[in-house]
């Protein structure tokens, strides 16, 4: 079982065995989007915010 701590709220998050690097997951406690940045050891960071493209 792989667990990581949410960088936003410090909740313990259990990652599924099939999770991959660069995958976006959601913290079940605070709802923030997290990006899996490494698997050995497992690490997550706040996912980059996508900027709106207003047709420019």
Residue pairs with C-beta under 8 A, 6 or more apart in sequence:
1 14
2 14
2 15
2 17
2 19
2 39
2 42
3 12
3 13
3 14
3 15
3 42
4 12
4 13
4 15
4 42
4 43
4 44
5 11
5 12
5 13
6 12
6 13
6 27
6 29
6 30
6 32
6 34
6 44
7 34
7 44
7 45
7 46
8 27
8 30
8 32
8 46
9 27
9 29
9 30
9 32
11 27
11 28
11 29
11 30
13 25
13 27
13 28
13 34
13 44
15 25
15 36
15 42
19 25
19 36
19 39
20 36
20 39
21 36
21 37
21 38
21 39
22 35
22 36
22 37
23 35
23 36
24 33
24 34
24 35
24 36
24 47
25 33
25 34
25 35
25 36
25 44
26 32
26 33
26 34
27 34
32 46
32 47
33 46
33 47
34 44
34 45
34 46
34 47
35 44
35 45
35 46
35 47
35 48
36 42
36 43
36 44
37 43
37 44
37 45
